[in-house]
Amino acid sequence: MKYWNRSDSGVTRMDVRKLFRSFRYAWNGIAHVAAAEQNFRIHIMAALSVSGAGWITGLSTAEWIVLIILFGGMLALELMNTAIERVVDLVSSEHHPLAGQAKDAAAGAVLIFAAASILIGCMIFIPKWINLLF
Ligand SMILES: Nc1ncnc2c1ncn2[C@@H]1O[C@H](COP(=O)(O)OP(=O)(O)OP(=O)(O)O)[C@@H](O)[C@H]1O
C-alpha cells in the first residue's frame, strides 16, 4: 500500500486520509478480536497485571523494554492466530485435516511465545522478589 503520491509538481506527498483509513482498519481488527476472543482479553489482563507488579517491584528501563516487547509480541501473535482461524473457516467450512493443522500450528505459535514470556518474566521478577525477602 502506497502512502506517497506524485503530485503535478513532481513532489511526492503523503495521502493522509489513506493513512488514517489504514489505522482505522487496524483498530477495527483489534476491537473485533478483543470482543470475540477470550484469550486476547486474558493476555491484556496479564499484561496489565505484570505491569502493576513491575511498577511495585521497580524495574530498570531495559527490563521494561523487554516486557513491552513481550506484551506487544503476545498480542500481535494472538491477532495473527485469530486471522488464521478466520481465513481457515472462510476457505474450509468442512472438516479437513489441513484446516485443523493450520489452526493448531497457529495456536502452537501462541503457546510457545506465551511459555517463553512466562520464563522471561520469572527471570526478571523472581531474583528481585528474593532480594526483597532476604
Ligand atoms: N475445519 C476444520 N477441520 C479440521 N479441524 C478443525 C477445523 N476447525 C477446527 N478444527 C480443530 O478444532 C480445534 C478448535 O477449533 P476452533 O475453530 O474452535 O479454534 P479455537 O482455537 O478453539 O478458536 P477460538 O479461540 O475462536 O475458540 C482446532 O484447533 C482444530 O484442531
The ligand as an SDF file (V2000), in Angstrom:
LIG
                    3D

 31 33  0  0  0  0  0  0  0  0999 V2000
  -12.2980  -27.0560    9.5750 N   0  0  0  0  0  0  0  0  0  0  0  0
  -11.6410  -27.8120   10.4570 C   0  0  0  0  0  0  0  0  0  0  0  0
  -11.1260  -29.0010   10.0660 N   0  0  0  0  0  0  0  0  0  0  0  0
  -10.4520  -29.7830   10.9290 C   0  0  0  0  0  0  0  0  0  0  0  0
  -10.2130  -29.4730   12.2240 N   0  0  0  0  0  0  0  0  0  0  0  0
  -10.6940  -28.3170   12.6740 C   0  0  0  0  0  0  0  0  0  0  0  0
  -11.4280  -27.4290   11.8260 C   0  0  0  0  0  0  0  0  0  0  0  0
  -11.7800  -26.3370   12.5410 N   0  0  0  0  0  0  0  0  0  0  0  0
  -11.2780  -26.5400   13.7620 C   0  0  0  0  0  0  0  0  0  0  0  0
  -10.6220  -27.7120   13.8670 N   0  0  0  0  0  0  0  0  0  0  0  0
   -9.9420  -28.2720   15.0360 C   0  0  0  0  0  0  0  0  0  0  0  0
  -10.6430  -27.8530   16.2080 O   0  0  0  0  0  0  0  0  0  0  0  0
   -9.8090  -27.0280   17.0070 C   0  0  0  0  0  0  0  0  0  0  0  0
  -10.6380  -25.9070   17.5800 C   0  0  0  0  0  0  0  0  0  0  0  0
  -11.1370  -25.1060   16.5260 O   0  0  0  0  0  0  0  0  0  0  0  0
  -11.7340  -23.6730   16.7460 P   0  0  0  0  0  0  0  0  0  0  0  0
  -12.1200  -23.1030   15.4410 O   0  0  0  0  0  0  0  0  0  0  0  0
  -12.7770  -23.7430   17.8070 O   0  0  0  0  0  0  0  0  0  0  0  0
  -10.4370  -22.9690   17.2280 O   0  0  0  0  0  0  0  0  0  0  0  0
  -10.1040  -22.3700   18.6240 P   0  0  0  0  0  0  0  0  0  0  0  0
   -8.6140  -22.3500   18.6940 O   0  0  0  0  0  0  0  0  0  0  0  0
  -10.8310  -23.0890   19.7240 O   0  0  0  0  0  0  0  0  0  0  0  0
  -10.7030  -20.9370   18.3600 O   0  0  0  0  0  0  0  0  0  0  0  0
  -11.3260  -19.9000   19.3700 P   0  0  0  0  0  0  0  0  0  0  0  0
  -10.1340  -19.2720   20.0320 O   0  0  0  0  0  0  0  0  0  0  0  0
  -12.0600  -18.9780   18.4400 O   0  0  0  0  0  0  0  0  0  0  0  0
  -12.2450  -20.6740   20.2920 O   0  0  0  0  0  0  0  0  0  0  0  0
   -8.6940  -26.5670   16.0790 C   0  0  0  0  0  0  0  0  0  0  0  0
   -7.5210  -26.2430   16.7650 O   0  0  0  0  0  0  0  0  0  0  0  0
   -8.5360  -27.7550   15.1750 C   0  0  0  0  0  0  0  0  0  0  0  0
   -7.7260  -28.7310   15.7760 O   0  0  0  0  0  0  0  0  0  0  0  0
  1  2  1  0
  2  3  1  0
  2  7  2  0
  3  4  2  0
  4  5  1  0
  5  6  2  0
  6  7  1  0
  6 10  1  0
  7  8  1  0
  8  9  2  0
  9 10  1  0
 10 11  1  0
 11 12  1  0
 11 30  1  0
 12 13  1  0
 13 14  1  0
 13 28  1  0
 14 15  1  0
 15 16  1  0
 16 17  2  0
 16 18  1  0
 16 19  1  0
 19 20  1  0
 20 21  2  0
 20 22  1  0
 20 23  1  0
 23 24  1  0
 24 25  2  0
 24 26  1  0
 24 27  1  0
 28 29  1  0
 28 30  1  0
 30 31  1  0
M  END
$$$$
